[in-house]
């Protein structure tokens, strides 16, 4: 699939399923309850909002994982909402993130324990240039490590969605192989185009918030779900370029849960 068609299909995706779109919108209403409770200074609504937020983080990541899977299969259907499957998938996504963030966290800890005392000594001795250089070097190192593993996590999520296996998604060497098969140049072009377009949509639609009373709800419950659907479906479509290479595998070994 060429980049133009991939991007075009991604942006059409939510609107091809306009009748099912309210399912995602309802999920995002859950996170709108907390600010409503805080604004109204109502502790009962705020309590309900906290519970709703917990439900949100237990359901939405798994639901969007199923959208990635739909995209990787080049289907245009919006997945059905399934509480058990969505919670299960959300937990797998969370575990995947925890594992992939171990190295960045370890690098941060090492940098903090080794260079922290040195940085404080430089600051106390008013050696500002050396202090800024040390802190800047550490921050750049941490940023690079974080971005590398966030990038790997991005495609590990796609691998998890397609192969339906957390074990397979944790194989970093296989994830790197998937990235090579897609092509770094193709990925960079896709990232740039999608980032520019999605940020443009975000900027334009942000004016919806200025609508009295309902603007915030419209943005949270409609605009954000649409943007997230586009982004996750686009990732699935990108991964579909290599997904066919797995067509000859025995998927019984990967199935950890019934397909949605």
C-alpha positions as CSV (number, residue, x, y, z in Angstrom):
1,X,0.0,0.0,0.0
2,X,1.5,3.4,-1.0
3,X,1.7,6.2,1.5
4,X,-1.0,8.3,0.0
5,X,-3.5,5.5,0.0
6,X,-2.5,4.5,3.5
7,X,-3.1,8.0,4.9
8,X,-6.3,8.5,2.9
9,X,-7.8,5.2,4.1
10,X,-6.7,6.1,7.7
11,X,-8.6,9.4,7.7
12,X,-11.6,7.9,6.1
13,X,-11.7,5.0,8.6
14,X,-13.7,6.6,11.5
15,X,-16.3,8.1,9.1
16,X,-16.9,4.8,7.3
17,X,-18.1,3.5,10.7
18,X,-20.0,6.6,11.7
19,X,-22.9,4.4,13.2
20,X,-20.4,2.7,15.5
21,X,-18.4,5.8,16.4
22,X,-20.5,6.6,19.4
23,X,-19.1,3.4,21.1
24,X,-15.7,5.1,21.3
25,X,-17.2,8.4,22.2
26,X,-19.0,6.9,25.2
27,X,-15.7,5.4,26.4
28,X,-14.1,8.9,26.3
29,X,-17.0,10.3,28.3
30,X,-15.6,8.4,31.2
31,X,-12.5,10.7,31.5
32,X,-14.7,13.8,31.2
33,X,-16.5,13.1,34.5
34,X,-13.5,14.1,36.7
35,X,-13.1,17.7,35.5
36,X,-16.9,18.1,35.5
37,X,-16.9,17.0,39.2
38,X,-14.0,19.3,40.0
39,X,-15.5,22.3,38.3
40,X,-18.9,21.7,40.0
41,X,-17.1,21.1,43.3
42,X,-19.2,18.0,43.7
43,X,-17.3,15.2,45.6
44,X,-19.8,12.6,44.5
45,X,-19.3,13.3,40.8
46,X,-15.5,13.5,41.4
47,X,-15.6,10.1,43.0
48,X,-17.6,8.7,40.2
49,X,-15.1,10.3,37.8
50,X,-12.2,8.6,39.5
51,X,-13.9,5.2,39.1
52,X,-14.8,6.1,35.5
53,X,-11.2,7.0,34.8
54,X,-10.0,3.6,36.1
55,X,-12.5,2.0,33.8
56,X,-11.2,4.1,31.0
57,X,-7.6,3.0,31.4
58,X,-8.8,-0.6,31.7
59,X,-10.8,-0.5,28.5
60,X,-9.6,2.0,26.0
61,X,-6.0,0.9,25.4
62,X,-7.3,-2.6,24.6
63,X,-10.0,-1.3,22.3
64,X,-7.5,0.7,20.3
65,X,-5.3,-2.3,20.1
66,X,-8.2,-4.1,18.3
67,X,-8.3,-1.1,15.9
68,X,-4.6,-1.7,15.2
69,X,-5.4,-5.3,14.5
70,X,-8.2,-4.4,12.1
71,X,-5.9,-2.1,10.3
72,X,-3.2,-4.8,10.0
73,X,-5.8,-7.1,8.4
74,X,-6.7,-4.2,6.1
75,X,-10.3,-4.3,7.2
76,X,-12.5,-1.2,7.2
77,X,-14.8,-2.3,10.1
78,X,-14.8,-0.7,13.5
79,X,-14.2,-3.5,16.1
80,X,-17.0,-4.5,18.4
81,X,-16.8,-3.5,22.0
82,X,-16.1,-6.4,24.3
83,X,-15.4,-5.7,28.0
84,X,-13.5,-8.9,28.8
85,X,-11.3,-8.8,25.7
86,X,-10.7,-5.1,26.0
87,X,-9.6,-5.3,29.6
88,X,-7.4,-8.3,28.8
89,X,-5.8,-6.4,25.9
90,X,-5.4,-3.3,28.0
91,X,-3.5,-5.3,30.6
92,X,-1.2,-6.7,27.9
93,X,-0.5,-3.3,26.5
94,X,0.3,-2.0,30.0
95,X,2.7,-5.0,30.6
96,X,4.3,-4.4,27.2
97,X,4.9,-0.7,28.1
98,X,6.4,-1.6,31.5
99,X,8.8,-4.1,29.9
100,X,9.9,-1.8,27.1
101,X,10.4,1.1,29.6
102,X,12.8,-0.9,31.8
103,X,15.9,0.1,29.9
104,X,15.0,3.9,29.9
105,X,14.2,3.7,33.6
106,X,17.5,1.9,34.3
107,X,19.5,4.4,32.3
108,X,17.7,7.3,34.2
109,X,18.5,5.6,37.5
110,X,22.2,5.1,36.6
111,X,22.5,8.6,35.4
112,X,20.9,10.0,38.5
113,X,23.1,8.0,40.9
114,X,26.3,8.5,39.1
115,X,26.1,12.0,37.7
116,X,23.7,13.4,40.3
117,X,26.3,14.1,43.0
118,X,28.7,15.5,40.5
119,X,26.0,17.9,39.2
120,X,25.1,19.1,42.7
121,X,28.8,19.7,43.5
122,X,29.2,21.7,40.3
123,X,26.1,23.8,41.1
124,X,27.2,24.4,44.7
125,X,30.6,25.5,43.5
126,X,29.0,27.9,41.0
127,X,30.5,26.1,38.1
128,X,27.4,26.9,36.0
129,X,28.8,26.1,32.5
130,X,30.0,22.6,33.6
131,X,26.7,22.0,35.4
132,X,24.6,22.9,32.4
133,X,26.8,20.8,30.1
134,X,26.5,17.8,32.4
135,X,22.7,18.1,32.8
136,X,22.3,18.8,29.1
137,X,24.3,15.7,28.2
138,X,22.3,13.5,30.6
139,X,19.0,14.9,29.3
140,X,20.0,14.3,25.7
141,X,21.1,10.7,26.5
142,X,17.8,10.0,28.4
143,X,15.8,11.4,25.5
144,X,17.6,9.4,22.9
145,X,17.2,6.1,24.9
146,X,13.5,6.9,25.6
147,X,12.7,7.7,22.0
148,X,14.4,4.5,20.8
149,X,12.4,2.3,23.1
150,X,9.2,4.2,22.5
151,X,9.7,3.7,18.8
152,X,10.3,-0.1,19.4
153,X,7.2,-0.1,21.6
154,X,5.1,1.4,18.8
155,X,5.8,-1.5,16.5
156,X,5.7,-4.1,19.4
157,X,2.1,-2.9,19.9
158,X,1.4,-3.6,16.2
159,X,3.0,-7.0,16.5
160,X,0.9,-7.8,19.6
161,X,-2.2,-6.8,17.8
162,X,-1.5,-8.9,14.7
163,X,0.0,-12.0,16.3
164,X,-2.2,-11.7,19.4
165,X,0.7,-12.8,21.5
166,X,2.4,-10.8,24.3
167,X,5.4,-13.2,24.1
168,X,5.9,-12.4,20.4
169,X,5.6,-8.7,21.1
170,X,8.4,-8.9,23.7
171,X,10.9,-10.3,21.2
172,X,12.8,-7.1,20.5
173,X,14.9,-8.7,17.8
174,X,11.7,-9.7,15.9
175,X,10.2,-6.2,16.4
176,X,13.5,-4.8,14.9
177,X,13.1,-7.3,12.0
178,X,9.5,-6.0,11.4
179,X,10.8,-2.4,11.3
180,X,13.5,-3.4,8.8
181,X,10.9,-5.1,6.6
182,X,8.7,-2.1,6.6
183,X,11.7,0.1,5.9
184,X,13.1,3.0,8.1
185,X,12.6,5.4,5.2
186,X,8.9,4.4,4.8
187,X,8.4,4.7,8.5
188,X,10.0,8.1,8.7
189,X,7.9,9.4,5.8
190,X,4.7,7.9,7.4
191,X,5.5,9.5,10.8
192,X,6.1,12.9,9.3
193,X,3.0,12.9,7.2
194,X,0.7,11.6,9.9
195,X,2.3,13.9,12.6
196,X,1.7,17.0,10.4
197,X,-1.8,16.0,9.4
198,X,-2.9,14.9,12.9
199,X,-1.4,18.0,14.5
200,X,-3.2,20.2,11.9
201,X,-6.5,18.5,12.7
202,X,-5.8,18.9,16.4
203,X,-5.1,22.6,16.0
204,X,-8.1,23.3,13.9
205,X,-10.5,21.3,16.1
206,X,-9.1,22.8,19.3
207,X,-11.4,25.8,18.7
208,X,-14.3,23.6,19.5
209,X,-13.4,24.0,23.1
210,X,-14.4,27.6,23.0
211,X,-18.0,26.6,22.5
212,X,-19.8,27.5,25.8
213,X,-20.8,24.5,28.0
214,X,-20.5,21.7,25.4
215,X,-17.2,22.6,23.7
216,X,-15.0,20.6,26.1
217,X,-17.3,17.6,25.9
218,X,-17.4,17.6,22.1
219,X,-13.6,17.8,22.0
220,X,-13.0,15.0,24.5
221,X,-15.8,12.7,23.4
222,X,-15.7,13.2,19.6
223,X,-12.5,14.9,18.3
224,X,-10.0,12.9,20.4
225,X,-11.6,9.5,19.8
226,X,-11.6,10.2,16.0
227,X,-7.9,11.3,16.0
228,X,-6.9,8.2,18.1
229,X,-8.9,5.9,15.8
230,X,-7.1,7.4,12.8
231,X,-3.7,7.0,14.4
232,X,-4.1,3.4,15.5
233,X,-5.7,2.3,12.3
234,X,-2.9,3.9,10.4
235,X,-0.4,2.0,12.4
236,X,-2.2,-1.2,11.6
237,X,-2.2,-0.4,7.9
238,X,1.5,0.3,8.0
239,X,2.1,-3.0,9.7
240,X,-0.1,-4.8,7.1
241,X,2.7,-4.3,4.6
242,X,4.6,-7.1,6.3
243,X,1.8,-8.9,8.1
244,X,1.2,-11.1,5.0
245,X,4.6,-12.6,5.7
246,X,3.1,-14.3,8.7
247,X,0.4,-15.9,6.6
248,X,2.0,-19.3,6.6
249,X,2.5,-19.4,10.4
250,X,0.3,-21.6,12.7
251,X,-1.6,-19.0,14.5
252,X,-2.9,-21.5,17.0
253,X,0.4,-21.1,18.8
254,X,-0.1,-17.4,19.1
255,X,-3.8,-17.2,20.1
256,X,-4.1,-16.3,23.8
257,X,-7.7,-15.1,23.5
258,X,-10.6,-15.5,21.2
259,X,-10.7,-13.0,18.3
260,X,-13.0,-10.1,18.9
